[in-house]
Amino acid sequence: MKHVFALALVLAVPAFGTEAPARKSVLSLAARVADWQLAHMDAAHVTHFKEESRDPKSWEQGAFWVGMTRLADASGEQRFRKAILDMGRANAWKPGPRLYHADDHVIAQSYIWAARHGAGAEAIAPLRANFDAILASPAVAHLSFHAEKNYEDTACLRRWCWCDALFMSPPAWVELSQQTGDPRYAEFALKEFWATTDFLYDPVEKLYFRDSRFFERRDEQGRKLFWSRGNGWVFAGIANLLDALPKDSTHRPRMEALFREMAARLRSLQKPDGYWPPSLLGLENSPPETSGTGFHVYGLAWGVKNGLLDAREYRPAIDNGWAALSRAVAKDGRLGWVQQVSDRPDQVAETDTQFYGVGAFLLAASAVASIAEK
């Protein structure tokens, strides 16, 4: 009966009737959200993993700064450029402390951007030293996720054995090759990217498992568990990788095909209200959730902008998703409905917010603005 009720609800709600937003309104809302977050970098608003989130080199903040780089580009606002440069200098341009861990590489994506926007080569020097050390002694571990008593001791975390890692690290490696002219960084990243994809991507569902622990897990109705934000990390990461890849890269055709395949699947899983459910196959009774939705909207809009996706086919999903994201912004600019730090679909409340959710929102805003009417 639950399946019947959910299907009836979906069919009863008219899907994708939202008007396309104007570029000015998109960027204005994005600026309000960014300004709220910049005024709350102490993480006092965070309800889970507060101490970790407070670290200015954490992955939570790192994902926010990736979104900020795109907003700075899209808006041309000098205060956003300055905020990125000030953050990098305050961090002495250092990545996180764990050499191999992908989560500690994401903050450096904003340093790479800074190097091209006034900071110069010093902004990428610590990252390059770290990546050189990894190339000199690559991690040797199977991608199977066997969690030890202490999660951080899991051997495969030295490689990219969880899907989130495909956002956190590979774009930095490929962009570093672009900036330095050294192809080794991109070669390493693409080899590892495809190893992870071959291991975690389900070719039947056209989605990524979060890690190998979820291969056999099922929800209460027997469906596979595919986490919305987890797949959002990957989808956005592929877009960012394609941005960094040379046009003549031999990896481009396969990666573009993967991107299109994921885009079609994600579009089919969007709810009539514009959000994606935290568990992608669990549409019924699902709350709004903005971190996964932000990444999905970003990827779809990026795909239209770059000619990989047909605008007539995907624009309704983008516009409906952006309208949903917009509804989650409070008057003061605080973004709500962000599922907290986790590794699977979980509960979410209207008051929940987090740096990475804002990062996803800003990525979505930058891409939606690029295809919006002037």
N, C-alpha and C positions, 0 to 999 in steps of 0.2 A: 504493500500500500504506500510505503514511503516513496518508492520509485515513481508510482503513478501520480502521487500528489506533486512531487517535484517537477515531473514532466508537464503536468497540467499548469503549474505555476509559470514555468518557462514559456509555454506556448501562449499563456494569457497575457503576458507582459510584452508590449511592443518593443522590439529590439532596435537599437541604433537609430533613434529619431532625433539625435542631437545635432544642432547646427554647428558648423565649423567655427572655431574661435578665431578672433583677430590676433595678429602678432603682438600688438601693443598690450592687449589685455593679458595674454599669456606671460609676457615678460614682466609685466607689472605685478602679477600674482607671484611669480617666481622670485622677484626681488623682495617682496614682503616676507615670503617664507625664508629666504636666505638671511635677511636682516634679523629675523627672529632668532634663527639658529646662531648667528654670529654673536648675538647678545647673550647667548646661553651656552657657551662653550665649557662651562664648569660641570656640565652633566647632572646638575641638580634635578632635572626633570626625568632622568632615566630611572626606571624601576627595577631593571635586571642588569646585572654585570656593571653596576655603577662605577666601581673603581677602575675596571678595565676600560670602560668607555671614556673615563676622564683622561686617560693617557693620550697626549696629542699625536702619538705615532701609532695608535691602535687602528685596527681595521675598521672599527665603527666610524671613527673620525676620518680615516683615510678615504672611505667610500663617499663621505660628505664632500671632501675636497676634490674628488674626481668630478662630482656634479658641479662644484663651484667653477672648475676650469671651463666646463662647457657653457655655464651661464655667463662667465666673463667674456667668452668669445662671442656668444649670441647677442649679448646686451651692449657690449662695449663700455660698460660701466667701470670706471677706473678704481672705484672703491673696492670692487670685487678682485680686480687684479692685485691691488695693494694688499688685500687681506691674505691672498695666497702667498705672495712674496714674503710678507711679514711672518706668516706661519712657518714657511720653510726656513727662514733665517733663524727663527727662534728654536727650531729643531736642529739647527746646524746641518741641515740637509741630510740627516741620518735616517735610514729606514728603521724599522723595529729591530729589537735585539736578537731575534731568532734567525740565524743565517738562512736556513733552508725553508722556513715556514712561509707559505704564500701570503698568509694574512699580514705578515710584516713587510710585504713588498708594496702593498696597495698605496700607502701614503706616498711612496716615491713616484707614483704616476703624476702627482701634482708637482713634484720637483722637476720632472722631465718637462712638463709644461712650462714651469718657471724658467728653465734654462733657455727656452725659446722666447721668453717674454721679459728679458732684462737681467736675469740672475746669472747667466753665463755658465761656463763649464763647471764651476765650483758646485753648482746645484746637483750635478749628477756624479760627482767624483766618489762620494761614499757608496752610492749604489753600484757604480761600476766596479769598485773594489770588492764588494760583496759578491756580485755576480761572477767576477773573475775567480774568486775563491770557490764558488760552486762548480764552475767549469773545470777547475783544477782537480776537484774531488767530488764528482757527482754522487748523489745519494743512491745507495743500492737497497731497494726495498720493494716487495711486491705491493701492488695497489690494493690488495684486500685489507679491509679496515678491521683489525683485531684490537679493540680498545683494551688497554691495560687498566689496572686499578686507577691510575692517574691518566686521564684523557690525553694530556700533553705528552705522555710517554709512548703513544701509539706510533709504531715504527714508520708507517706509511705517510705520516704527516710531513716527512722530509721530502716527499714528492707531492703530486697533485692528486690525491686519492679521494677527495671530496669535491663535489661539483662546484661549490662556491669558489674554489681556488682558481677556476678558469676566468673569473673576473679579476681576482686579486693580483695575479702575477703575470700571466703571459703578455698582456699589452705592454707592460713595462719592458720586458725583454725585447720585444719586436721594435718598439719605439727607440730603445737604446741603440739597436743596430742602425736605425735610420739616422740617429744623431751622430753616432761615432764612426759610421762606415765599417764597423766590424760585424761581419755576418754571423759570427759564432753565437751571439746572443739569440738572434731569431731562429737559427737552426736548432738550438737546444730547446727553445720554447715550443716550437712547432712539433718537434718530435714528442715532447712530453704531452702537449695538448692532444695529439691524436692517440697517444697511449691511453690517456684518461677517457677520451671519447669512446674508443673501442671497448673500454671496460665498463663504463657507466651508462652509455646511451642505449635506450631500449628501442630497437628499430621498428618494433610493432606499434608501440604507443608514441614514438617520436618525441620522447622526453627523456631527461636524465634522472636516474636515481641519485639521491643525495650522496650515498656511498654504499659499499657492498653489504652493509648490515641490512639494507632495505630491499635487497633482491627478492627475499621471500616473505617480507612483511605485507600484511593486507589490512584494510580497514574493516569495520564491523560488517560491511556488506560484501566483503571478499574482494574488494578492488585493490589494485596496486597503489602504493603511496608515492605520489609525485608531488613534491613540495613546490608551491608557487614561487616563493622567493628563491629557492635553490635553482629552479629553472630560469628565473629572472636573472640571477647572477650570470648564468651561462649565456643566455640570449644577449644580454647587454655586453658581456665580455667578448662574444663573437663580433658584435658590431664594432667594438673598440679595436679588436684585432684587425678587422678588415680595414678600418681607418688607417692603421699603421702599416699594413702590408703593401709592398710595392705592387703596382698595377700588373706587372708581368710575373708575379710570384707563381710558381707552379702549384702552390697550395691554394691559391685563390678559387679555382673552379670547385674543388671539393668543399671548401669552407662556405662558399656562397650557396651551394646546393644544400648543405646542412642548415644554413640560416633560413632558407626558403621553406624547408621542410618543417623546421620548428615553428616558423611564423604561421604556417597554415594550421598546424595543430593547436597552437595557442589561441589563434583567432576563433577556432571552433569551441574553445572552452571558456570563453568570456561569458559572464553572466549578463542578463538583460539590463541590470543596473549599472553596468560598465566596469565593475570590479572582476577580478579573478579570485576564485575561492582559495583559501590557504592550502587545501588539498585539491589539486587540480581536477581530479576525477570525482570529487565529493561536492557537487554543486549545491545539494539541498542543505538548507538551514545554515548556510555559511555567512559569516559576518563580512562587512567591508574589510579590505586589507590593502594598505597603500604601498607597501614596499615591493611586493611582487607585482602589483598593478603598475607601479611607476616604471619598473624595469621593462615590463612587457610593452607598455605604451612607447617607451623610448625606442626599443628595438623596432617596433612596427613603423614608427614615424621615421626613424633613421633609414629603414629599408625603402620607404617611399621616396625620401629625399635623394637617396643614392641610386635609385632606379632598379633596385632588386625586387621590389614589390609593386604591384599595380595599385595606383591610387584609388581607382574606382572600387576595387575589391576590398582594400584595407582601410580606406579613410573613415568609413562608418565606425569601425572598431576603435580607431585612434580617437576620434572625436568623442565617442561615448566613454572611453577610458579617461580622457582628459577631463570631461565633465565630472566623472566620479571622483577623480583626484581633487578637483577644485572644491567639491562639496566637503572634502575632509579637512579643509583649511579653516581654522578659526579666524575671527576678526583680527586678532593680534598677529596672525601669521604663523601660529603654531600648527604643524601638521599632525593630525590624529590618525587613529586606526592603523598604527604601525606594529606589526607583530614583533614581539621582543626577541632578544637573542635566543636562538634555538638551532636545532638541526633537523627540524621536521615541522609539519603543520601543527599549529597550536592555537590556543585561545587568543583573542585580541579584543581590546576595548577602545572606545572612542578617545579616551584620554591617553592612550599609549602613543609615545613618539620615540624616535631614536635618530641619531646622526645619519645612519645609512638610509633610513627611510627618506629623509630630506635629500640625501644625495641622489636617490632614485627619482624623486620628484623633480629635482633640478635637471637631471639628464632628460627626463621626459619633456619638461618645459622647453629646453633648448632645441630638441628635435621637432616638437610640435610647432614652435615658433618658426622654424626654418621652412615649414610647408604651409604656414598660415597665410591668410590674406593680409596685405599690408595695412 
